[in-house]
Amino acid sequence: MHTGEPVRVVFKPAEEDTGVVFVRADLPGGPRIPASITCLSRQMRRTALKNGNVEVFTVEHVLAAVAGLGIDNVIIEVDASEIPNADGSALPFVKALQRAGVAEQDGKKRVFKVSSPVAVAEQGMSLSALPDGEGLEVCYTLQYDAPSIGTQYMTVRVDEETFCKELAPARTFSPEEEVMELRELGLGKGADYKTALVVTKSGVVDNELRFPDEFVRHKVLDLIGDLFLLGAQVRGRIVAVKSGHSLNAKLVEALKDAMTREEGSAKATRFGIEEIMEILPHRYPFLMVDRVIHIEDEKRVVGIKNVTNDEPFFQGHFPGRPVMPGVLQIEAMAQVAGVLLLRKGERKGKMPFLMGVDNVKFRRPVVPGDQLRLEAEVVRVRSRAGHVRTKAYVDDQVVAEAEIKFMLLD
């Protein structure tokens, strides 16, 4: 669609609890990119995912197809940087997956049932998730100044049948003036009038609508694809007003926070400082985790570090205006990841040594009185190595993030 490159996608079966994983088959070693909001790469007019320096673009339509068919585990091999556009809808992906067939597995489907309202908004757009029964309902209001698009509404209870018939065939679209803007930015190189709906004042150029309200149906399709990045099937009522990929991602991030809080309160696996000291080799003044409040198998961990005024590093790090050093924020994130990786199995008792720290960002200073919420999610783990993606929060705002790689030695 955007790069204009030739590309081939192959869907391959995956074991239970694999999730949906993109594999860049064109690159050495076949780098893997999980379909997760933690891998989101901000891009204009498309949803893109990134793992380290490896990216895959325009994933929303294929993810919508996977979500619409209720598929939890699949490997998606792609031999270029962007998923094929096909006819601009999710239908070609749906047909390919239906031809292949879907096998039942014994693993438990991961579901997030919205229990309290979650809302995000920006620049006249809004998106809310509300409690609503057992399934997923989407209510979308589309509004464009272009008279050929105008205002369209859709409410749909999403299941496999309604997705395949009512949403999957809906194609991507753009007003003519936006097409010109995309071309000036070097995008849309692979689009033409047969693979995307180009809209002028008089209607659709060299094409025909599949539905009178195809535009709003495609927006619902995009939203379903983006929601899939939560890593769980959403059950609730989604109310959208003019939302796009950027706002969709913000809702998914808010839903993930809500899901984390609910799972954390429901889990009995919590560690105090004594249990942490049995797992980690660190001791005062370099033990940077006070307690662990949530562990999800060997996938994810959440810990707490209370930043107090008597921290030893404040004595020399800007005593007149104490600020927690960024390297120690990284150390705290690495240690909470260590609790997850070293607590049991063949890695128990090993010594963790840093191999690399990538994609580090610091958002705001951490000062005395702050409580750091430290989150780590496993990207890959073996008996002697680990790769995690970490974030640190203060008052639900990200203050630091990094990808950390460990070597685990005896």
C-alpha positions as a Markdown table, in Angstrom:
| # | Residue | x | y | z |
|---|---|---|---|---|
| 1 | Met | 0.0 | 0.0 | 0.0 |
| 2 | His | 2.6 | 2.6 | 1.1 |
| 3 | Thr | 6.0 | 1.2 | 0.1 |
| 4 | Gly | 5.0 | -0.3 | -3.2 |
| 5 | Glu | 7.2 | -3.3 | -2.6 |
| 6 | Pro | 6.3 | -6.8 | -3.8 |
| 7 | Val | 5.4 | -8.9 | -0.7 |
| 8 | Arg | 4.2 | -12.4 | 0.2 |
| 9 | Val | 2.6 | -13.5 | 3.4 |
| 10 | Val | 2.4 | -17.1 | 4.7 |
| 11 | Phe | 0.2 | -18.1 | 7.7 |
| 12 | Lys | 1.7 | -20.9 | 9.8 |
| 13 | Pro | 0.2 | -22.8 | 12.7 |
| 14 | Ala | 1.5 | -21.9 | 16.2 |
| 15 | Glu | 1.6 | -23.7 | 19.5 |
| 16 | Glu | -0.7 | -22.7 | 22.4 |
| 17 | Asp | 0.1 | -19.4 | 24.1 |
| 18 | Thr | 2.2 | -18.3 | 21.2 |
| 19 | Gly | -0.2 | -15.5 | 20.3 |
| 20 | Val | 0.1 | -13.8 | 17.0 |
| 21 | Val | 3.7 | -13.2 | 15.9 |
| 22 | Phe | 5.0 | -11.6 | 12.7 |
| 23 | Val | 8.3 | -13.0 | 11.3 |
| 24 | Arg | 10.4 | -11.0 | 8.9 |
| 25 | Ala | 11.4 | -13.9 | 6.6 |
| 26 | Asp | 13.5 | -11.6 | 4.4 |
| 27 | Leu | 15.9 | -10.7 | 7.2 |
| 28 | Pro | 18.7 | -12.9 | 8.7 |
| 29 | Gly | 17.5 | -15.0 | 11.5 |
| 30 | Gly | 13.8 | -14.3 | 10.8 |
| 31 | Pro | 13.3 | -11.6 | 13.6 |
| 32 | Arg | 10.0 | -12.0 | 15.4 |
| 33 | Ile | 7.6 | -9.1 | 16.2 |
| 34 | Pro | 4.7 | -10.0 | 18.6 |
| 35 | Ala | 1.3 | -8.4 | 17.8 |
| 36 | Ser | 1.2 | -6.5 | 21.0 |
| 37 | Ile | 0.6 | -2.9 | 22.0 |
| 38 | Thr | 4.0 | -2.9 | 23.6 |
| 39 | Cys | 5.5 | -3.2 | 20.1 |
| 40 | Leu | 3.6 | -0.3 | 18.6 |
| 41 | Ser | 5.5 | 2.0 | 16.3 |
| 42 | Arg | 3.8 | 5.3 | 15.8 |
| 43 | Gln | 3.3 | 5.8 | 12.0 |
| 44 | Met | 1.1 | 8.1 | 9.9 |
| 45 | Arg | -2.2 | 6.6 | 8.7 |
| 46 | Arg | -1.3 | 3.0 | 9.5 |
| 47 | Thr | -0.6 | 0.6 | 12.4 |
| 48 | Ala | 3.0 | -0.6 | 12.6 |
| 49 | Leu | 4.9 | -2.8 | 15.0 |
| 50 | Lys | 8.5 | -2.8 | 15.9 |
| 51 | Asn | 10.9 | -5.1 | 17.8 |
| 52 | Gly | 14.3 | -3.5 | 18.2 |
| 53 | Asn | 15.2 | -2.2 | 14.8 |
| 54 | Val | 12.9 | -4.5 | 12.9 |
| 55 | Glu | 9.4 | -3.2 | 11.8 |
| 56 | Val | 6.4 | -4.4 | 10.0 |
| 57 | Phe | 3.8 | -1.9 | 8.7 |
| 58 | Thr | 0.1 | -1.7 | 7.9 |
| 59 | Val | -0.9 | -4.7 | 10.0 |
| 60 | Glu | -4.4 | -3.6 | 10.9 |
| 61 | His | -6.3 | -5.5 | 8.1 |
| 62 | Val | -4.6 | -8.8 | 8.7 |
| 63 | Leu | -5.0 | -8.5 | 12.5 |
| 64 | Ala | -8.7 | -7.7 | 12.0 |
| 65 | Ala | -9.0 | -10.9 | 9.9 |
| 66 | Val | -7.3 | -13.0 | 12.6 |
| 67 | Ala | -9.4 | -11.3 | 15.4 |
| 68 | Gly | -12.7 | -11.7 | 13.4 |
| 69 | Leu | -12.1 | -15.5 | 12.9 |
| 70 | Gly | -11.3 | -15.9 | 16.6 |
| 71 | Ile | -7.7 | -17.1 | 16.0 |
| 72 | Asp | -5.4 | -16.8 | 19.1 |
| 73 | Asn | -2.1 | -18.4 | 17.9 |
| 74 | Val | -0.6 | -18.0 | 14.4 |
| 75 | Ile | 2.8 | -17.2 | 12.9 |
| 76 | Ile | 2.6 | -14.6 | 10.1 |
| 77 | Glu | 5.6 | -14.7 | 7.9 |
| 78 | Val | 6.2 | -11.7 | 5.6 |
| 79 | Asp | 9.1 | -11.2 | 3.2 |
| 80 | Ala | 9.0 | -7.4 | 3.2 |
| 81 | Ser | 8.4 | -4.5 | 5.6 |
| 82 | Glu | 4.7 | -4.1 | 4.8 |
| 83 | Ile | 1.7 | -6.5 | 4.8 |
| 84 | Pro | 0.1 | -6.8 | 1.3 |
| 85 | Asn | -2.8 | -4.4 | 0.7 |
| 86 | Ala | -4.7 | -6.8 | -1.7 |
| 87 | Asp | -8.0 | -5.1 | -2.4 |
| 88 | Gly | -7.8 | -2.8 | 0.6 |
| 89 | Ser | -10.0 | -4.9 | 2.8 |
| 90 | Ala | -9.5 | -7.9 | 5.2 |
| 91 | Leu | -11.5 | -10.2 | 2.9 |
| 92 | Pro | -8.5 | -11.8 | 1.1 |
| 93 | Phe | -6.9 | -12.7 | 4.5 |
| 94 | Val | -10.2 | -14.1 | 5.8 |
| 95 | Lys | -10.6 | -16.3 | 2.7 |
| 96 | Ala | -7.0 | -17.6 | 2.9 |
| 97 | Leu | -7.4 | -18.5 | 6.6 |
| 98 | Gln | -10.8 | -20.1 | 6.0 |
| 99 | Arg | -9.3 | -22.3 | 3.2 |
| 100 | Ala | -6.5 | -23.4 | 5.6 |
| 101 | Gly | -8.9 | -24.1 | 8.4 |
| 102 | Val | -8.7 | -23.4 | 12.1 |
| 103 | Ala | -7.8 | -26.1 | 14.7 |
| 104 | Glu | -9.1 | -26.1 | 18.3 |
| 105 | Gln | -6.4 | -26.1 | 21.0 |
| 106 | Asp | -6.5 | -27.0 | 24.7 |
| 107 | Gly | -5.2 | -23.6 | 26.0 |
| 108 | Lys | -7.5 | -21.1 | 27.6 |
| 109 | Lys | -8.6 | -18.1 | 25.5 |
| 110 | Arg | -7.5 | -14.9 | 27.0 |
| 111 | Val | -10.4 | -12.5 | 27.5 |
| 112 | Phe | -10.7 | -9.1 | 29.0 |
| 113 | Lys | -14.2 | -8.2 | 30.1 |
| 114 | Val | -14.7 | -4.4 | 30.5 |
| 115 | Ser | -15.9 | -3.9 | 34.1 |
| 116 | Ser | -15.8 | -0.1 | 34.3 |
| 117 | Pro | -15.7 | 2.7 | 31.7 |
| 118 | Val | -12.4 | 3.5 | 30.0 |
| 119 | Ala | -12.2 | 6.6 | 27.7 |
| 120 | Val | -9.7 | 8.5 | 25.6 |
| 121 | Ala | -10.0 | 11.6 | 23.4 |
| 122 | Glu | -8.0 | 14.0 | 21.2 |
| 123 | Gln | -8.8 | 16.8 | 18.8 |
| 124 | Gly | -12.6 | 16.3 | 18.6 |
| 125 | Met | -12.3 | 12.5 | 18.5 |
| 126 | Ser | -13.3 | 10.2 | 21.3 |
| 127 | Leu | -13.3 | 6.5 | 22.1 |
| 128 | Ser | -14.8 | 4.7 | 25.0 |
| 129 | Ala | -15.0 | 1.1 | 26.3 |
| 130 | Leu | -18.1 | 0.3 | 28.4 |
| 131 | Pro | -19.3 | -2.8 | 30.2 |
| 132 | Asp | -21.8 | -4.7 | 28.1 |
| 133 | Gly | -22.8 | -8.4 | 28.3 |
| 134 | Glu | -20.6 | -11.2 | 27.1 |
| 135 | Gly | -19.6 | -10.2 | 23.5 |
| 136 | Leu | -18.2 | -7.2 | 21.6 |
| 137 | Glu | -20.4 | -4.4 | 20.3 |
| 138 | Val | -19.0 | -1.5 | 18.3 |
| 139 | Cys | -20.9 | 1.8 | 17.8 |
| 140 | Tyr | -19.0 | 4.1 | 15.4 |
| 141 | Thr | -19.8 | 7.6 | 14.1 |
| 142 | Leu | -17.8 | 8.7 | 11.1 |
| 143 | Gln | -17.8 | 12.3 | 10.0 |
| 144 | Tyr | -15.9 | 13.9 | 7.0 |
| 145 | Asp | -16.2 | 17.3 | 5.4 |
| 146 | Ala | -16.1 | 15.6 | 2.0 |
| 147 | Pro | -19.8 | 15.4 | 0.9 |
| 148 | Ser | -19.4 | 12.0 | -0.7 |
| 149 | Ile | -18.5 | 10.6 | 2.7 |
| 150 | Gly | -20.3 | 12.9 | 5.1 |
| 151 | Thr | -21.6 | 11.4 | 8.3 |
| 152 | Gln | -22.2 | 7.7 | 8.7 |
| 153 | Tyr | -23.2 | 5.6 | 11.7 |
| 154 | Met | -22.8 | 1.9 | 12.4 |
| 155 | Thr | -23.7 | -0.4 | 15.4 |
| 156 | Val | -22.7 | -4.0 | 15.1 |
| 157 | Arg | -22.4 | -6.9 | 17.4 |
| 158 | Val | -19.2 | -8.5 | 16.3 |
| 159 | Asp | -18.9 | -12.3 | 15.9 |
| 160 | Glu | -17.4 | -14.4 | 13.2 |
| 161 | Glu | -20.5 | -14.3 | 11.0 |
| 162 | Thr | -21.1 | -10.6 | 11.2 |
| 163 | Phe | -17.4 | -9.9 | 10.8 |
| 164 | Cys | -17.0 | -11.9 | 7.6 |
| 165 | Lys | -20.2 | -10.6 | 6.0 |
| 166 | Glu | -20.5 | -7.0 | 7.2 |
| 167 | Leu | -17.0 | -5.8 | 7.9 |
| 168 | Ala | -14.3 | -7.9 | 6.2 |
| 169 | Pro | -15.2 | -6.7 | 2.6 |
| 170 | Ala | -15.1 | -3.0 | 3.5 |
| 171 | Arg | -12.1 | -1.3 | 1.9 |
| 172 | Thr | -9.7 | 1.4 | 2.9 |
| 173 | Phe | -10.5 | 4.9 | 1.6 |
| 174 | Ser | -9.2 | 8.4 | 1.4 |
| 175 | Pro | -10.4 | 11.8 | 0.1 |
| 176 | Glu | -8.5 | 12.8 | -3.0 |
| 177 | Glu | -6.7 | 15.7 | -1.3 |
| 178 | Glu | -5.4 | 13.3 | 1.4 |
| 179 | Val | -4.1 | 11.0 | -1.3 |
| 180 | Met | -2.0 | 13.8 | -2.8 |
| 181 | Glu | -0.6 | 14.6 | 0.7 |
| 182 | Leu | 0.4 | 11.0 | 1.2 |
| 183 | Arg | 2.1 | 10.9 | -2.1 |
| 184 | Glu | 4.1 | 14.0 | -1.2 |
| 185 | Leu | 5.2 | 12.2 | 2.0 |
| 186 | Gly | 6.4 | 9.2 | 0.0 |
| 187 | Leu | 3.5 | 7.0 | 1.0 |
| 188 | Gly | 0.7 | 5.3 | -1.0 |
| 189 | Lys | 3.1 | 4.1 | -3.6 |
| 190 | Gly | 1.3 | 0.8 | -4.0 |
| 191 | Ala | -2.2 | 2.1 | -4.1 |
| 192 | Asp | -4.5 | 2.6 | -7.1 |
| 193 | Tyr | -8.2 | 3.1 | -7.7 |
| 194 | Lys | -8.8 | -0.7 | -7.5 |
| 195 | Thr | -7.0 | -1.3 | -4.2 |
| 196 | Ala | -8.3 | 1.8 | -2.3 |
| 197 | Leu | -11.4 | 3.9 | -2.5 |
| 198 | Val | -10.4 | 7.4 | -3.6 |
| 199 | Val | -13.2 | 9.9 | -3.0 |
| 200 | Thr | -13.9 | 13.1 | -4.8 |
| 201 | Lys | -16.9 | 15.5 | -4.5 |
| 202 | Ser | -18.7 | 13.5 | -7.1 |
| 203 | Gly | -18.1 | 10.1 | -5.6 |
| 204 | Val | -15.7 | 7.2 | -5.7 |
| 205 | Val | -13.2 | 7.2 | -8.6 |
| 206 | Asp | -13.2 | 4.3 | -11.0 |
| 207 | Asn | -14.8 | 1.9 | -8.5 |
| 208 | Glu | -18.1 | 1.0 | -6.9 |
| 209 | Leu | -19.1 | 0.8 | -3.2 |
| 210 | Arg | -19.7 | -2.7 | -1.8 |
| 211 | Phe | -22.0 | -1.1 | 0.8 |
| 212 | Pro | -23.7 | 2.3 | 0.9 |
| 213 | Asp | -21.9 | 2.9 | 4.2 |
| 214 | Glu | -18.6 | 1.2 | 3.3 |
| 215 | Phe | -16.6 | 4.0 | 4.8 |
| 216 | Val | -17.8 | 3.6 | 8.4 |
| 217 | Arg | -17.6 | -0.2 | 8.1 |
| 218 | His | -13.9 | 0.1 | 7.2 |
| 219 | Lys | -13.3 | 2.3 | 10.2 |
| 220 | Val | -14.9 | -0.4 | 12.4 |
| 221 | Leu | -12.6 | -3.0 | 10.7 |
| 222 | Asp | -9.5 | -0.9 | 11.5 |
| 223 | Leu | -10.7 | -0.6 | 15.1 |
| 224 | Ile | -11.1 | -4.3 | 15.5 |
| 225 | Gly | -7.6 | -4.9 | 14.1 |
| 226 | Asp | -6.1 | -2.3 | 16.5 |
| 227 | Leu | -8.0 | -3.7 | 19.5 |
| 228 | Phe | -6.3 | -7.1 | 18.8 |
| 229 | Leu | -3.0 | -5.6 | 20.0 |
| 230 | Leu | -4.4 | -5.9 | 23.6 |
| 231 | Gly | -3.5 | -9.6 | 23.5 |
| 232 | Ala | -6.9 | -10.5 | 24.8 |
| 233 | Gln | -10.4 | -10.7 | 23.3 |
| 234 | Val | -12.3 | -7.6 | 24.4 |
| 235 | Arg | -15.9 | -8.1 | 25.7 |
| 236 | Gly | -17.7 | -4.8 | 26.1 |
| 237 | Arg | -19.3 | -1.9 | 24.1 |
| 238 | Ile | -16.9 | 0.3 | 22.2 |
| 239 | Val | -18.3 | 3.8 | 21.3 |
| 240 | Ala | -16.2 | 5.6 | 18.7 |
| 241 | Val | -16.5 | 9.1 | 17.3 |
| 242 | Lys | -14.2 | 9.8 | 14.4 |
| 243 | Ser | -11.4 | 7.7 | 15.9 |
| 244 | Gly | -8.3 | 6.5 | 13.9 |
| 245 | His | -5.2 | 4.4 | 14.5 |
| 246 | Ser | -3.6 | 6.9 | 16.9 |
| 247 | Leu | -6.6 | 7.1 | 19.2 |
| 248 | Asn | -7.3 | 3.4 | 18.8 |
| 249 | Ala | -3.8 | 2.7 | 20.2 |
| 250 | Lys | -4.4 | 5.0 | 23.2 |
| 251 | Leu | -7.6 | 3.1 | 24.0 |
| 252 | Val | -5.7 | -0.2 | 23.8 |
| 253 | Glu | -3.0 | 1.2 | 26.1 |
| 254 | Ala | -5.7 | 2.3 | 28.6 |
| 255 | Leu | -7.4 | -1.1 | 28.4 |
| 256 | Lys | -4.1 | -2.8 | 29.0 |
| 257 | Asp | -3.5 | -0.7 | 32.1 |
| 258 | Ala | -7.0 | -1.6 | 33.4 |
| 259 | Met | -6.4 | -5.3 | 32.6 |
| 260 | Thr | -3.1 | -5.2 | 34.5 |
| 261 | Arg | -4.8 | -3.6 | 37.5 |
| 262 | Glu | -7.5 | -6.2 | 37.6 |
| 263 | Glu | -5.2 | -9.1 | 37.1 |
| 264 | Gly | -2.8 | -7.7 | 39.7 |
| 265 | Ser | -5.6 | -7.6 | 42.3 |
| 266 | Ala | -6.8 | -11.1 | 41.4 |
| 267 | Lys | -3.4 | -12.7 | 41.5 |
| 268 | Ala | -2.1 | -14.2 | 44.8 |
| 269 | Thr | 1.5 | -14.2 | 43.6 |
| 270 | Arg | 3.0 | -11.3 | 45.4 |
| 271 | Phe | 6.5 | -11.0 | 46.8 |
| 272 | Gly | 7.8 | -8.8 | 49.6 |
| 273 | Ile | 11.4 | -7.8 | 50.1 |
| 274 | Glu | 12.4 | -11.0 | 51.7 |
| 275 | Glu | 11.1 | -13.2 | 48.8 |
| 276 | Ile | 12.7 | -10.8 | 46.4 |
| 277 | Met | 16.1 | -11.1 | 48.2 |
| 278 | Glu | 15.8 | -14.9 | 47.8 |
| 279 | Ile | 15.6 | -14.5 | 44.1 |
| 280 | Leu | 17.9 | -11.6 | 43.3 |
| 281 | Pro | 21.5 | -11.4 | 44.2 |
| 282 | His | 21.3 | -7.6 | 44.8 |
| 283 | Arg | 21.5 | -6.1 | 48.2 |
| 284 | Tyr | 21.3 | -2.6 | 49.8 |
| 285 | Pro | 22.1 | 0.0 | 48.4 |
| 286 | Phe | 21.6 | -1.5 | 45.0 |
| 287 | Leu | 18.4 | -3.4 | 45.5 |
| 288 | Met | 15.9 | -1.3 | 43.6 |
| 289 | Val | 12.6 | -3.3 | 44.0 |
| 290 | Asp | 10.5 | -3.1 | 47.2 |
| 291 | Arg | 7.8 | -5.5 | 46.3 |
| 292 | Val | 6.3 | -7.4 | 43.4 |
| 293 | Ile | 2.5 | -7.1 | 43.0 |
| 294 | His | 1.8 | -9.2 | 39.9 |
| 295 | Ile | 3.4 | -12.1 | 38.0 |
| 296 | Glu | 1.9 | -13.6 | 34.9 |
| 297 | Asp | 3.5 | -17.0 | 34.4 |
| 298 | Glu | 6.8 | -16.3 | 32.6 |
| 299 | Lys | 5.4 | -13.5 | 30.5 |
| 300 | Arg | 5.0 | -10.4 | 32.6 |
| 301 | Val | 5.8 | -8.9 | 36.0 |
| 302 | Val | 4.9 | -5.7 | 37.9 |
| 303 | Gly | 6.9 | -4.4 | 40.8 |
| 304 | Ile | 7.1 | -1.3 | 43.0 |
| 305 | Lys | 10.0 | 1.0 | 44.0 |
| 306 | Asn | 9.2 | 3.7 | 46.5 |
| 307 | Val | 11.6 | 6.6 | 46.0 |
| 308 | Thr | 12.4 | 8.2 | 49.3 |
| 309 | Asn | 14.3 | 11.3 | 50.3 |
| 310 | Asp | 17.0 | 9.2 | 52.1 |
| 311 | Glu | 18.1 | 7.2 | 49.0 |
| 312 | Pro | 21.9 | 7.1 | 49.1 |
| 313 | Phe | 22.2 | 8.3 | 45.5 |
| 314 | Phe | 20.5 | 11.6 | 46.4 |
| 315 | Gln | 23.5 | 12.5 | 48.5 |
| 316 | Gly | 25.5 | 13.2 | 45.4 |
| 317 | His | 23.0 | 13.4 | 42.6 |
| 318 | Phe | 21.9 | 17.1 | 42.6 |
| 319 | Pro | 21.5 | 17.4 | 46.5 |
| 320 | Gly | 19.9 | 20.8 | 46.0 |
| 321 | Arg | 17.4 | 19.3 | 43.6 |
| 322 | Pro | 17.4 | 15.5 | 44.0 |
| 323 | Val | 16.6 | 13.5 | 40.8 |
| 324 | Met | 16.8 | 9.7 | 40.5 |
| 325 | Pro | 19.6 | 8.9 | 38.0 |
| 326 | Gly | 18.3 | 7.5 | 34.7 |
| 327 | Val | 20.7 | 4.5 | 34.9 |
| 328 | Leu | 19.2 | 3.5 | 38.2 |
| 329 | Gln | 15.7 | 3.7 | 36.7 |
| 330 | Ile | 17.0 | 1.2 | 34.1 |
| 331 | Glu | 18.5 | -0.9 | 36.9 |
| 332 | Ala | 15.2 | -1.0 | 38.7 |
| 333 | Met | 13.4 | -2.1 | 35.6 |
| 334 | Ala | 16.0 | -4.7 | 35.0 |
| 335 | Gln | 15.7 | -6.0 | 38.5 |
| 336 | Val | 12.0 | -6.5 | 38.4 |
| 337 | Ala | 12.5 | -8.4 | 35.2 |
| 338 | Gly | 15.1 | -10.5 | 37.0 |
| 339 | Val | 12.5 | -11.5 | 39.5 |
| 340 | Leu | 10.4 | -12.9 | 36.7 |
| 341 | Leu | 13.3 | -14.7 | 34.9 |
| 342 | Leu | 15.1 | -16.1 | 38.0 |
| 343 | Arg | 12.4 | -17.2 | 40.3 |
| 344 | Lys | 12.0 | -20.9 | 39.2 |
| 345 | Gly | 13.1 | -23.6 | 36.8 |
| 346 | Glu | 16.5 | -24.0 | 35.2 |
| 347 | Arg | 17.2 | -20.3 | 35.5 |
| 348 | Lys | 16.8 | -20.2 | 39.3 |
| 349 | Gly | 19.9 | -19.2 | 41.1 |
| 350 | Lys | 21.7 | -17.9 | 38.0 |
| 351 | Met | 23.5 | -14.5 | 38.0 |
| 352 | Pro | 22.0 | -11.9 | 35.6 |
| 353 | Phe | 24.4 | -9.7 | 33.6 |
| 354 | Leu | 23.4 | -7.0 | 31.2 |
| 355 | Met | 24.2 | -7.6 | 27.6 |
| 356 | Gly | 22.5 | -4.6 | 26.0 |
| 357 | Val | 20.0 | -1.8 | 26.6 |
| 358 | Asp | 18.1 | -0.4 | 23.6 |
| 359 | Asn | 15.4 | 2.1 | 22.8 |
| 360 | Val | 15.8 | 3.9 | 26.1 |
| 361 | Lys | 13.6 | 6.9 | 26.7 |
| 362 | Phe | 13.1 | 9.1 | 29.7 |
| 363 | Arg | 9.9 | 11.1 | 29.9 |
| 364 | Arg | 10.2 | 13.1 | 33.1 |
| 365 | Pro | 12.3 | 13.3 | 36.2 |
| 366 | Val | 11.8 | 10.9 | 39.1 |
| 367 | Val | 12.0 | 12.7 | 42.5 |
| 368 | Pro | 11.7 | 11.9 | 46.2 |
| 369 | Gly | 8.1 | 10.9 | 47.0 |
| 370 | Asp | 7.4 | 9.2 | 43.7 |
| 371 | Gln | 6.4 | 5.6 | 43.6 |
| 372 | Leu | 7.7 | 3.8 | 40.5 |
| 373 | Arg | 5.5 | 1.1 | 39.1 |
| 374 | Leu | 7.9 | -1.1 | 37.2 |
| 375 | Glu | 6.6 | -3.4 | 34.4 |
| 376 | Ala | 8.5 | -5.9 | 32.3 |
| 377 | Glu | 7.2 | -8.1 | 29.5 |
| 378 | Val | 9.2 | -11.0 | 28.1 |
| 379 | Val | 10.1 | -10.8 | 24.4 |
| 380 | Arg | 12.2 | -13.9 | 24.4 |
| 381 | Val | 13.8 | -16.1 | 27.1 |
| 382 | Arg | 16.1 | -19.1 | 27.1 |
| 383 | Ser | 18.0 | -21.0 | 29.7 |
| 384 | Arg | 21.0 | -18.7 | 29.5 |
| 385 | Ala | 19.6 | -15.4 | 28.1 |
| 386 | Gly | 16.6 | -13.2 | 28.3 |
| 387 | His | 15.2 | -10.2 | 26.4 |
| 388 | Val | 12.5 | -8.0 | 28.0 |
| 389 | Arg | 10.6 | -4.9 | 27.3 |
| 390 | Thr | 10.2 | -2.6 | 30.3 |
| 391 | Lys | 8.4 | 0.6 | 31.4 |
| 392 | Ala | 8.4 | 2.6 | 34.6 |
| 393 | Tyr | 5.3 | 4.6 | 35.6 |
| 394 | Val | 4.6 | 7.4 | 38.1 |
| 395 | Asp | 0.9 | 8.1 | 38.6 |
| 396 | Asp | 0.0 | 6.2 | 35.4 |
| 397 | Gln | 2.4 | 8.2 | 33.3 |
| 398 | Val | 5.4 | 6.6 | 31.7 |
| 399 | Val | 8.6 | 8.1 | 33.0 |
| 400 | Ala | 11.1 | 5.7 | 31.5 |
| 401 | Glu | 11.2 | 2.7 | 29.1 |
| 402 | Ala | 13.8 | 0.4 | 27.7 |
| 403 | Glu | 14.5 | -3.0 | 26.0 |
| 404 | Ile | 16.9 | -5.0 | 28.1 |
| 405 | Lys | 18.9 | -8.1 | 27.2 |
| 406 | Phe | 20.5 | -10.4 | 29.9 |
| 407 | Met | 23.0 | -13.1 | 30.0 |
| 408 | Leu | 22.2 | -15.6 | 32.8 |
| 409 | Leu | 25.3 | -17.3 | 34.1 |
| 410 | Asp | 26.0 | -19.9 | 36.9 |
